[in-house]
Amino acid sequence: MDLAKFSQINPPQRLLMGPGPINADPRVLRAMSSQLVGQYDPAMTQYMNEVMALYRGVFRTENQWTMLIDGTSRAGIEAILLSAIRPGDKVLVPVFGRFGHLLCEIARRCRAEVHTIEVPWGEVFSPDQIEDAIKKVQPRLLLTVQGDTSTTMLQPLEELGGICKKYGVLFYTDATASFAGNALETDAWGLDAVSAGMQKCLGGSSGTSPVTLSPQMEAVIRKRKCIEEGIRTAAHQDGDDEMIYSNYFDLGMIMDYWGPERLNHHTEATSALFGARECARLILEEGLDNGIARHKLHGDALLKGIQGMGLETFGNLKYKMNNVLGVVIPPGVNGDRVRKLMLEDFGIEIGTSFGPLHGKVWRIGTMGYNARKDCVMQTLSALESVLNWLGFKTTQGAAMQSAWDHYAHGSR
């Protein structure tokens, strides 16, 4: 092996303005560079307790079991679904984009009986549509996506908790793309479980997933309790329901690890926990509502700039996420070439989409540390320059002027 080929890691400078990941806040990176400590060191368990307290503030919940799942956002989704769904359980998934299909995929692997309702990509569901489907299907769980980055749409959740309670349905949402950049009220909206991800509005690095579980969801999971051989004692009693068919994603054992018993499960990802703690601390220091307003301010400024450039946007703007915008690629424009030039000549990354929208829309994000005026203005300027270079003529400076006008009337 020629080690000369393996130089020290030194990534190129990028401004990540796609649908995520985004540039991590430097303060989060500094926290992640802290020295490791043992997993049962009192300092470490104190940090774990602090993470639980901080994320209760971000999730707006009193739930005791508010913690981290080691793994990307999908790990949080899978941990909740595997721990809550018994083989044969009926689940209902309202699908309005790629990540609704992901919930179906994972639920099928949990051996659930999966039922779906769908709307065209770019739309969302009304509460009546979901209630009608619940009455018809009679599911044990409702599995929703709050913000689906594939379409940039935000599904309203406020009324769904009351509907689920009325019919005795457990209510889960995947808030990976929306969390901390759009309103999410865990307790007030009657959510039983929520999972999120670090690499979007939270302003961190992918690799750990914050989750919160209601007492009702905890009770469901505790009924499936199964302590592994080698660490169980005579005091440990298994639950009276079917076991959870995963060891790593068994939320019962993860709760025992995060709880006072500190029952060994996995070795906590120390650096990731440090980063997640700093993300939550910074959000609460800014003020959660202030941070959501910041995401809306800069997301709307990007929207105004795109419209000023003469480009069309995708989907029903009434339900657009604060932090991601879908832009229709103009006829005759090679969307991938635009993205390539943006990256190579300006160091700015924007995204395309999935499935039926691949190659038809760009997705531009303003989230987390990158929900800033300078990021918006740089992205608009670069996109306008590339489009004009490729022959799609815009009124020079119109995009920037539209964004400036918006900022002039908005709070910085």
C-alpha positions in Angstrom: 0.0 0.0 0.0 1.3 3.4 -1.0 0.4 5.6 2.0 1.4 8.7 0.0 -1.9 8.4 -1.8 -3.7 8.8 1.5 -3.2 12.4 2.6 -4.7 14.0 5.6 -8.4 14.7 5.2 -8.9 18.3 3.9 -12.3 18.6 2.3 -12.9 21.4 -0.2 -14.7 24.6 0.9 -18.4 24.2 0.1 -21.5 26.3 0.9 -24.1 23.5 1.3 -27.4 25.0 0.1 -29.2 21.8 -0.9 -31.8 19.9 1.1 -29.2 18.7 3.6 -26.7 18.1 4.9 -25.7 21.7 5.6 -22.6 23.3 6.9 -22.4 22.6 10.6 -22.2 25.5 13.0 -18.5 26.0 14.0 -19.4 25.9 17.6 -20.9 22.4 17.1 -17.7 21.3 15.3 -15.6 22.6 18.3 -17.8 20.6 20.7 -17.4 17.5 18.6 -13.6 17.8 18.7 -13.6 17.5 22.5 -11.7 14.6 24.1 -13.5 11.4 24.8 -14.5 10.1 28.2 -15.7 6.7 29.3 -19.4 5.8 28.8 -20.1 5.5 32.5 -17.9 8.4 33.6 -20.0 10.7 35.7 -19.2 13.5 33.3 -20.6 11.5 30.4 -23.8 10.4 32.1 -24.3 14.0 33.2 -24.0 15.1 29.5 -26.5 12.4 28.6 -29.0 13.8 31.2 -28.4 17.3 29.9 -29.1 16.2 26.3 -32.4 14.7 27.5 -33.3 18.0 29.2 -32.2 20.2 26.3 -34.1 18.2 23.7 -37.3 18.3 25.8 -37.1 22.1 25.2 -36.6 21.7 21.5 -39.3 19.1 21.1 -41.5 21.1 23.4 -42.4 18.1 25.6 -42.4 16.9 29.1 -41.6 13.3 27.9 -39.1 11.6 30.1 -37.8 9.5 27.2 -36.3 12.2 25.1 -32.9 11.0 24.0 -30.6 10.1 21.1 -30.4 7.1 18.8 -26.9 6.5 17.5 -27.1 6.5 13.7 -28.5 8.8 11.0 -32.0 10.0 10.9 -33.2 6.7 9.5 -31.9 5.0 12.7 -34.4 7.1 14.7 -37.2 6.1 12.4 -36.3 2.5 12.4 -35.9 2.3 16.2 -39.4 3.8 16.8 -41.1 1.6 14.1 -39.4 -1.6 15.1 -40.1 -1.0 18.8 -43.8 0.0 18.3 -45.0 -2.2 15.4 -45.8 -5.8 16.2 -46.0 -8.2 13.2 -49.5 -8.0 11.8 -50.3 -4.6 13.2 -52.2 -2.3 10.8 -50.5 1.0 10.1 -51.7 4.0 8.0 -49.2 6.1 6.1 -50.2 9.3 4.2 -47.8 9.5 1.4 -47.0 12.8 -0.3 -43.4 12.3 -1.2 -40.4 10.0 -1.2 -40.1 9.8 2.6 -43.7 8.6 3.1 -42.7 5.7 0.9 -39.7 5.1 3.2 -42.0 4.8 6.2 -44.0 2.2 4.2 -40.7 0.3 3.4 -39.6 0.2 7.0 -43.1 -0.7 8.3 -43.2 -3.7 5.8 -39.9 -4.9 7.2 -41.5 -4.8 10.6 -44.1 -7.1 9.1 -46.9 -4.6 9.5 -50.0 -4.6 7.4 -49.4 -1.3 5.6 -52.2 0.9 4.3 -51.6 4.1 2.4 -53.4 7.2 1.1 -51.7 9.4 -1.5 -51.9 12.9 -2.9 -49.9 14.3 -5.9 -46.3 15.3 -5.0 -46.5 19.0 -4.2 -49.7 18.7 -2.1 -50.5 17.7 1.5 -53.4 16.0 3.3 -56.4 17.7 5.0 -57.3 16.4 8.5 -60.6 15.1 7.0 -58.8 12.9 4.5 -56.7 11.4 7.2 -59.6 10.9 9.6 -61.6 9.2 6.9 -58.8 6.8 6.2 -58.4 6.1 9.9 -62.1 5.2 10.2 -61.8 2.9 7.2 -58.5 1.2 8.0 -58.7 1.2 11.8 -54.9 1.2 12.2 -52.9 0.8 15.4 -50.5 3.5 14.3 -50.5 6.6 12.1 -47.1 7.1 10.5 -46.6 10.6 9.1 -43.8 12.7 7.7 -43.9 16.4 8.8 -41.6 17.9 6.2 -40.8 15.9 3.1 -37.7 17.3 1.4 -38.4 15.5 -1.8 -41.3 17.8 -2.4 -40.4 20.6 0.0 -44.0 20.3 1.5 -44.9 20.6 5.2 -47.8 18.4 6.3 -50.0 20.2 9.0 -50.1 18.0 12.1 -52.0 20.2 14.6 -55.3 18.5 14.3 -54.1 14.9 13.9 -53.4 14.2 17.5 -57.0 14.8 18.5 -58.1 12.5 15.7 -55.7 9.8 16.7 -56.8 10.0 20.3 -60.5 9.8 19.3 -59.9 6.5 17.5 -57.2 5.0 19.8 -54.4 5.3 17.3 -50.7 5.9 18.2 -49.4 9.0 16.4 -45.8 9.2 15.0 -44.1 11.7 12.8 -40.7 11.8 11.1 -39.5 15.4 11.5 -36.0 14.9 10.1 -36.2 17.8 7.6 -38.5 20.1 9.5 -37.4 20.0 13.2 -36.3 23.3 14.7 -37.0 25.2 11.5 -40.8 24.9 11.5 -43.2 24.7 14.4 -43.6 21.3 16.1 -45.4 21.0 19.4 -45.0 17.4 20.6 -47.3 17.6 23.7 -49.8 20.2 22.4 -50.4 18.3 19.2 -50.7 14.9 20.9 -47.7 13.2 19.3 -46.7 9.8 20.7 -43.3 9.6 19.0 -41.1 11.9 17.0 -37.7 11.4 15.4 -35.4 13.9 13.9 -32.0 14.4 12.3 -29.0 16.6 13.1 -27.9 17.7 9.6 -30.7 20.1 8.6 -32.3 22.8 10.8 -30.5 21.6 13.9 -27.2 22.7 12.3 -25.1 19.7 13.1 -23.5 16.6 11.6 -25.5 13.5 10.5 -24.9 10.5 12.7 -27.3 10.8 15.6 -31.1 11.0 15.8 -33.0 12.8 18.6 -36.3 11.1 19.5 -39.0 11.6 22.0 -41.6 9.1 23.3 -44.9 9.8 25.1 -45.8 7.8 28.2 -48.3 5.9 26.0 -45.6 4.9 23.6 -43.3 4.0 26.5 -46.0 1.6 27.8 -46.3 -0.1 24.4 -42.5 -0.6 24.3 -42.3 -1.8 27.9 -44.8 -4.6 27.2 -42.2 -6.0 24.7 -39.3 -5.8 27.2 -36.6 -8.4 26.6 -33.2 -8.1 28.4 -30.4 -9.9 26.7 -28.5 -12.7 28.2 -25.3 -11.8 29.9 -26.6 -8.6 31.5 -30.0 -9.7 32.8 -30.5 -10.5 36.5 -33.2 -12.2 38.4 -34.8 -8.8 38.9 -35.4 -8.4 35.2 -38.8 -9.5 33.9 -39.7 -9.8 30.2 -42.8 -8.1 28.9 -46.0 -10.0 28.1 -46.1 -8.9 24.4 -44.2 -10.0 21.4 -40.5 -9.1 21.6 -38.9 -6.4 19.5 -37.1 -8.0 16.6 -34.0 -5.9 16.7 -31.3 -5.7 19.4 -29.7 -2.4 18.4 -33.0 -0.6 17.8 -34.8 -2.0 20.9 -36.0 1.2 22.5 -36.7 -0.7 25.7 -33.1 -1.5 26.2 -32.0 2.0 25.0 -34.3 3.5 27.6 -32.6 1.3 30.2 -29.2 2.6 29.0 -30.2 6.2 29.2 -32.1 5.8 32.4 -30.9 5.5 36.0 -30.1 1.8 35.7 -27.5 2.6 33.0 -27.9 -1.0 31.8 -25.3 -1.7 29.2 -26.5 -1.7 25.6 -24.1 0.0 23.1 -21.3 2.4 23.6 -22.7 5.9 23.2 -21.2 7.9 20.3 -19.5 10.4 22.5 -18.4 13.0 19.8 -21.9 12.8 18.2 -23.5 13.4 21.6 -21.3 16.4 22.2 -22.4 17.8 18.9 -26.1 17.1 19.5 -25.9 18.7 22.9 -24.4 21.9 21.4 -27.0 22.0 18.7 -29.8 22.0 21.2 -28.0 24.4 23.5 -27.6 26.9 20.7 -31.2 26.6 19.5 -32.5 27.3 23.0 -30.0 30.1 23.5 -31.4 31.8 20.4 -34.9 30.9 21.3 -36.8 28.2 19.5 -39.4 30.6 18.1 -36.7 33.1 17.1 -34.9 30.3 15.2 -38.1 29.3 13.4 -38.7 32.9 12.5 -35.1 33.1 11.2 -35.7 30.1 8.9 -38.9 31.7 7.6 -37.2 35.1 7.0 -34.3 33.6 4.9 -36.5 31.0 3.2 -38.9 33.7 2.1 -36.0 35.9 0.9 -34.8 33.0 -1.3 -38.3 32.5 -2.6 -38.6 36.2 -3.5 -35.2 36.1 -5.2 -36.1 33.0 -7.3 -39.4 34.6 -8.3 -37.6 37.8 -9.2 -35.3 35.8 -11.4 -38.4 34.7 -13.4 -38.2 31.0 -12.2 -41.2 28.9 -11.2 -41.5 27.2 -7.9 -42.8 23.7 -7.2 -45.7 22.7 -5.1 -48.4 24.5 -3.1 -46.5 27.4 -1.5 -49.1 27.6 1.3 -47.6 24.4 2.6 -43.9 25.0 1.8 -41.4 24.2 4.5 -39.6 27.3 5.8 -36.2 25.8 5.1 -36.4 24.2 1.6 -37.6 25.6 -1.7 -38.4 23.6 -4.9 -37.5 25.4 -8.1 -38.8 24.2 -11.5 -35.9 23.7 -13.9 -36.6 25.9 -16.9 -37.3 24.2 -20.3 -34.0 23.7 -22.3 -31.8 24.1 -19.2 -29.7 21.1 -18.2 -30.3 21.0 -14.4 -27.3 18.8 -13.6 -25.0 21.1 -15.6 -26.2 24.1 -13.6 -25.5 22.2 -10.3 -22.1 21.2 -11.6 -21.1 24.8 -12.5 -22.5 26.0 -9.2 -20.3 23.6 -7.3 -17.2 23.8 -9.4 -17.1 27.6 -10.0 -18.8 28.9 -6.9 -18.4 26.1 -4.3 -22.1 26.1 -3.8 -24.2 22.9 -3.6 -27.9 22.8 -4.5 -29.9 19.6 -4.9 -32.1 17.8 -7.4 -35.0 15.6 -6.3 -36.1 11.9 -6.4 -38.4 9.7 -8.4 -40.9 11.6 -10.6 -39.2 15.0 -9.8 -35.6 13.9 -10.6 -34.2 16.3 -13.1 -37.3 18.5 -13.0 -36.7 20.6 -9.9 -33.8 21.9 -7.9 -34.1 21.9 -4.1 -32.4 24.8 -2.4 -32.1 24.8 1.4 -31.8 27.7 3.9 -31.4 25.8 7.2 -29.5 25.6 10.4 -26.2 27.6 10.3 -26.9 28.4 6.6 -30.2 30.2 7.3 -28.3 33.5 6.9 -28.6 36.5 4.6 -25.1 36.1 3.1 -25.8 32.5 2.1 -29.1 33.5 0.4 -27.5 36.3 -1.5 -24.5 34.3 -2.6 -26.7 31.5 -3.9 -29.0 33.8 -5.8 -26.1 35.6 -7.4 -24.3 32.4 -8.4 -27.5 30.8 -9.8 -28.3 33.9 -11.8 -24.8 34.0 -13.2 -24.8 30.4 -14.2 -28.2 30.6 -15.9 -27.2 33.6 -17.9 -23.9 31.9 -18.9 -26.0 29.0 -20.2 -28.3 31.2 -22.2 -31.3 31.5 -19.9 -31.5 35.2 -19.7 -32.7 37.0 -16.6 -33.0 40.7 -15.7 -29.6 41.2 -14.2 -29.8 42.0 -10.5 -33.6 41.4 -10.2 -33.2 38.4 -8.0 -30.9 40.2 -5.6 -33.2 43.3 -5.6 -36.2 41.1 -4.7 -34.4 39.5 -1.8 -33.1 42.9 -0.6 -36.6 44.3 -0.8 -37.8 41.4 1.3 -35.1 41.9 3.9 -35.9 45.6 4.1 -39.4 44.7 5.2 -38.4 41.8 7.5 -36.7 41.5 10.8 -33.0 40.5 10.6 
